[in-house]
Amino acid sequence: MTGELHEEFPLFPLGLVALPSELVPLHIFEERYQAMVAHCLEMSSDFGIVWMADDGLRDIGCACTIEKVLERMEDGRSNIVVRGERPFRIVERQSHLAYPAGIVEFLDDESESVDEAAAVGARKVYADLVLRATDREPDSEELAALDAYGMAATVDFGADAKQGLLELRSENARLRLVARLFRAATKRLDFVDRAQARARSNGKVRFS
């Protein structure tokens, strides 16, 4: 489903994908993006991060708001943190501004009821992954507040997987996808643990 159109929406092509609710640190150094950030700060407006993949710029990106300016340098460079807000599709690119921009269409999800079984299953495998990776067990209230984007935003997936999530217009489909991604990440952790154990034992199986 689609939402409203916005013209002259600032666009920031990058080699990464941002998700709604994700915090992304950025180093702003090119003059055109310095101008873009200055405009967004002055107007309290968002800009869009769009993945510049090896085979070209993707059509669907994530609108982001500037959460914090960490550092401003004398030469105009800056370090900022942005927060992903909502997905959009580029309808038309525009080149008449000092920075890349376009006409974008904000994207709404399909009208559907959330599959509670899918949500519970995704949150369980997410909690298992967090515990394995950080030794921290998320509490039930924290988990209940997380949707698919919220869980995925805290895990370092590859850009392909994140773009796939961003392009889905169904929360139930996103929940099923993140559950598969979390299970795959847990298996990779298991493999790393076994490999490290083998290295410590010089290739011999240890029973104690």
Contacts in CASP RR format, 6 or more apart in sequence:
PFRMAT RR
TARGET T0000
AUTHOR 0000-0000-0000
METHOD contacts of the structure
MODEL  1
MTGELHEEFPLFPLGLVALPSELVPLHIFEERYQAMVAHCLEMSSDFGIV
WMADDGLRDIGCACTIEKVLERMEDGRSNIVVRGERPFRIVERQSHLAYP
AGIVEFLDDESESVDEAAAVGARKVYADLVLRATDREPDSEELAALDAYG
MAATVDFGADAKQGLLELRSENARLRLVARLFRAATKRLDFVDRAQARAR
SNGKVRFS
1 107 0 8 1.000
1 108 0 8 1.000
1 109 0 8 1.000
1 110 0 8 1.000
1 111 0 8 1.000
1 169 0 8 1.000
2 89 0 8 1.000
2 105 0 8 1.000
2 106 0 8 1.000
2 107 0 8 1.000
2 108 0 8 1.000
3 105 0 8 1.000
3 106 0 8 1.000
3 107 0 8 1.000
3 108 0 8 1.000
4 105 0 8 1.000
4 106 0 8 1.000
5 91 0 8 1.000
5 103 0 8 1.000
5 104 0 8 1.000
5 105 0 8 1.000
6 88 0 8 1.000
6 103 0 8 1.000
6 104 0 8 1.000
6 105 0 8 1.000
6 106 0 8 1.000
7 94 0 8 1.000
7 102 0 8 1.000
7 103 0 8 1.000
8 94 0 8 1.000
8 97 0 8 1.000
8 101 0 8 1.000
8 102 0 8 1.000
8 103 0 8 1.000
9 46 0 8 1.000
9 47 0 8 1.000
9 48 0 8 1.000
9 63 0 8 1.000
9 88 0 8 1.000
9 101 0 8 1.000
9 102 0 8 1.000
9 103 0 8 1.000
9 104 0 8 1.000
10 36 0 8 1.000
10 39 0 8 1.000
10 40 0 8 1.000
10 45 0 8 1.000
10 46 0 8 1.000
10 47 0 8 1.000
10 48 0 8 1.000
10 97 0 8 1.000
10 99 0 8 1.000
10 100 0 8 1.000
10 101 0 8 1.000
11 47 0 8 1.000
11 48 0 8 1.000
11 50 0 8 1.000
11 90 0 8 1.000
11 93 0 8 1.000
11 99 0 8 1.000
11 100 0 8 1.000
11 101 0 8 1.000
11 102 0 8 1.000
11 104 0 8 1.000
12 26 0 8 1.000
12 33 0 8 1.000
12 36 0 8 1.000
12 47 0 8 1.000
12 48 0 8 1.000
12 49 0 8 1.000
12 50 0 8 1.000
12 100 0 8 1.000
13 50 0 8 1.000
13 51 0 8 1.000
13 52 0 8 1.000
13 57 0 8 1.000
13 100 0 8 1.000
14 26 0 8 1.000
14 49 0 8 1.000
14 50 0 8 1.000
14 51 0 8 1.000
14 52 0 8 1.000
15 51 0 8 1.000
15 52 0 8 1.000
15 53 0 8 1.000
15 159 0 8 1.000
16 24 0 8 1.000
16 49 0 8 1.000
16 51 0 8 1.000
16 159 0 8 1.000
17 49 0 8 1.000
17 51 0 8 1.000
17 61 0 8 1.000
17 62 0 8 1.000
17 158 0 8 1.000
17 159 0 8 1.000
17 162 0 8 1.000
17 163 0 8 1.000
17 166 0 8 1.000
18 24 0 8 1.000
18 48 0 8 1.000
18 49 0 8 1.000
18 61 0 8 1.000
18 62 0 8 1.000
18 64 0 8 1.000
18 82 0 8 1.000
18 84 0 8 1.000
19 62 0 8 1.000
19 84 0 8 1.000
19 149 0 8 1.000
19 150 0 8 1.000
19 152 0 8 1.000
19 153 0 8 1.000
19 162 0 8 1.000
19 165 0 8 1.000
19 166 0 8 1.000
20 62 0 8 1.000
20 84 0 8 1.000
20 85 0 8 1.000
20 86 0 8 1.000
20 87 0 8 1.000
20 149 0 8 1.000
20 150 0 8 1.000
20 153 0 8 1.000
21 83 0 8 1.000
21 84 0 8 1.000
21 149 0 8 1.000
21 150 0 8 1.000
21 153 0 8 1.000
22 62 0 8 1.000
22 83 0 8 1.000
22 84 0 8 1.000
22 149 0 8 1.000
22 150 0 8 1.000
22 152 0 8 1.000
22 153 0 8 1.000
23 67 0 8 1.000
23 81 0 8 1.000
23 82 0 8 1.000
23 83 0 8 1.000
23 84 0 8 1.000
23 153 0 8 1.000
24 49 0 8 1.000
24 64 0 8 1.000
24 81 0 8 1.000
24 82 0 8 1.000
24 83 0 8 1.000
24 84 0 8 1.000
25 70 0 8 1.000
25 79 0 8 1.000
25 80 0 8 1.000
25 81 0 8 1.000
26 79 0 8 1.000
26 80 0 8 1.000
26 81 0 8 1.000
26 82 0 8 1.000
27 77 0 8 1.000
27 78 0 8 1.000
27 79 0 8 1.000
28 34 0 8 1.000
28 37 0 8 1.000
28 77 0 8 1.000
28 78 0 8 1.000
28 79 0 8 1.000
28 80 0 8 1.000
29 77 0 8 1.000
32 98 0 8 1.000
32 99 0 8 1.000
32 100 0 8 1.000
33 99 0 8 1.000
34 76 0 8 1.000
34 77 0 8 1.000
34 78 0 8 1.000
35 98 0 8 1.000
35 99 0 8 1.000
36 47 0 8 1.000
36 98 0 8 1.000
36 99 0 8 1.000
36 100 0 8 1.000
37 47 0 8 1.000
37 66 0 8 1.000
37 78 0 8 1.000
37 80 0 8 1.000
39 45 0 8 1.000
39 99 0 8 1.000
40 46 0 8 1.000
40 47 0 8 1.000
40 66 0 8 1.000
41 66 0 8 1.000
41 69 0 8 1.000
46 63 0 8 1.000
46 64 0 8 1.000
46 65 0 8 1.000
46 85 0 8 1.000
47 63 0 8 1.000
47 64 0 8 1.000
48 61 0 8 1.000
48 62 0 8 1.000
48 63 0 8 1.000
48 64 0 8 1.000
48 88 0 8 1.000
48 104 0 8 1.000
49 61 0 8 1.000
49 62 0 8 1.000
49 64 0 8 1.000
49 82 0 8 1.000
49 84 0 8 1.000
50 57 0 8 1.000
50 58 0 8 1.000
50 60 0 8 1.000
50 61 0 8 1.000
50 90 0 8 1.000
51 57 0 8 1.000
51 58 0 8 1.000
51 61 0 8 1.000
51 159 0 8 1.000
51 163 0 8 1.000
52 58 0 8 1.000
53 159 0 8 1.000
53 163 0 8 1.000
57 90 0 8 1.000
58 163 0 8 1.000
59 89 0 8 1.000
59 90 0 8 1.000
60 87 0 8 1.000
60 88 0 8 1.000
60 89 0 8 1.000
60 90 0 8 1.000
60 107 0 8 1.000
60 163 0 8 1.000
60 166 0 8 1.000
60 167 0 8 1.000
61 87 0 8 1.000
61 88 0 8 1.000
61 89 0 8 1.000
61 90 0 8 1.000
61 166 0 8 1.000
62 84 0 8 1.000
62 85 0 8 1.000
62 86 0 8 1.000
62 87 0 8 1.000
62 88 0 8 1.000
62 166 0 8 1.000
63 84 0 8 1.000
63 85 0 8 1.000
63 86 0 8 1.000
63 87 0 8 1.000
63 88 0 8 1.000
63 104 0 8 1.000
63 106 0 8 1.000
64 82 0 8 1.000
64 83 0 8 1.000
64 84 0 8 1.000
64 85 0 8 1.000
65 82 0 8 1.000
65 83 0 8 1.000
65 84 0 8 1.000
65 85 0 8 1.000
66 80 0 8 1.000
66 81 0 8 1.000
66 82 0 8 1.000
67 80 0 8 1.000
67 81 0 8 1.000
67 82 0 8 1.000
67 83 0 8 1.000
68 80 0 8 1.000
68 81 0 8 1.000
69 78 0 8 1.000
69 79 0 8 1.000
69 80 0 8 1.000
70 78 0 8 1.000
70 79 0 8 1.000
70 80 0 8 1.000
70 81 0 8 1.000
71 78 0 8 1.000
71 79 0 8 1.000
72 78 0 8 1.000
86 106 0 8 1.000
86 107 0 8 1.000
87 106 0 8 1.000
87 107 0 8 1.000
87 166 0 8 1.000
87 167 0 8 1.000
88 104 0 8 1.000
88 105 0 8 1.000
88 106 0 8 1.000
88 107 0 8 1.000
89 104 0 8 1.000
89 105 0 8 1.000
89 107 0 8 1.000
90 102 0 8 1.000
90 103 0 8 1.000
90 104 0 8 1.000
91 102 0 8 1.000
91 103 0 8 1.000
91 104 0 8 1.000
91 105 0 8 1.000
92 102 0 8 1.000
92 103 0 8 1.000
93 100 0 8 1.000
93 101 0 8 1.000
93 102 0 8 1.000
94 101 0 8 1.000
94 102 0 8 1.000
94 103 0 8 1.000
95 101 0 8 1.000
107 169 0 8 1.000
108 169 0 8 1.000
109 169 0 8 1.000
109 170 0 8 1.000
109 171 0 8 1.000
110 169 0 8 1.000
110 170 0 8 1.000
112 170 0 8 1.000
112 171 0 8 1.000
112 172 0 8 1.000
114 171 0 8 1.000
114 172 0 8 1.000
114 175 0 8 1.000
115 172 0 8 1.000
115 175 0 8 1.000
118 172 0 8 1.000
118 175 0 8 1.000
118 176 0 8 1.000
118 179 0 8 1.000
119 175 0 8 1.000
121 175 0 8 1.000
121 179 0 8 1.000
122 148 0 8 1.000
122 151 0 8 1.000
122 175 0 8 1.000
122 176 0 8 1.000
122 178 0 8 1.000
122 179 0 8 1.000
122 182 0 8 1.000
123 143 0 8 1.000
123 144 0 8 1.000
123 146 0 8 1.000
123 151 0 8 1.000
125 179 0 8 1.000
125 182 0 8 1.000
125 183 0 8 1.000
125 186 0 8 1.000
126 138 0 8 1.000
126 143 0 8 1.000
126 146 0 8 1.000
126 151 0 8 1.000
126 155 0 8 1.000
126 178 0 8 1.000
126 179 0 8 1.000
126 182 0 8 1.000
127 137 0 8 1.000
127 138 0 8 1.000
127 143 0 8 1.000
128 182 0 8 1.000
128 186 0 8 1.000
129 155 0 8 1.000
129 182 0 8 1.000
129 185 0 8 1.000
129 186 0 8 1.000
129 189 0 8 1.000
130 136 0 8 1.000
130 137 0 8 1.000
130 138 0 8 1.000
130 154 0 8 1.000
131 137 0 8 1.000
131 138 0 8 1.000
132 186 0 8 1.000
132 189 0 8 1.000
133 189 0 8 1.000
147 171 0 8 1.000
147 174 0 8 1.000
147 175 0 8 1.000
148 165 0 8 1.000
148 171 0 8 1.000
148 174 0 8 1.000
148 175 0 8 1.000
148 177 0 8 1.000
148 178 0 8 1.000
149 165 0 8 1.000
149 174 0 8 1.000
151 178 0 8 1.000
151 182 0 8 1.000
152 162 0 8 1.000
152 165 0 8 1.000
152 174 0 8 1.000
152 178 0 8 1.000
152 181 0 8 1.000
155 181 0 8 1.000
155 182 0 8 1.000
155 185 0 8 1.000
157 181 0 8 1.000
157 185 0 8 1.000
161 177 0 8 1.000
161 181 0 8 1.000
164 177 0 8 1.000
165 174 0 8 1.000
165 177 0 8 1.000
165 178 0 8 1.000
168 174 0 8 1.000
168 177 0 8 1.000
197 206 0 8 1.000
200 206 0 8 1.000
END
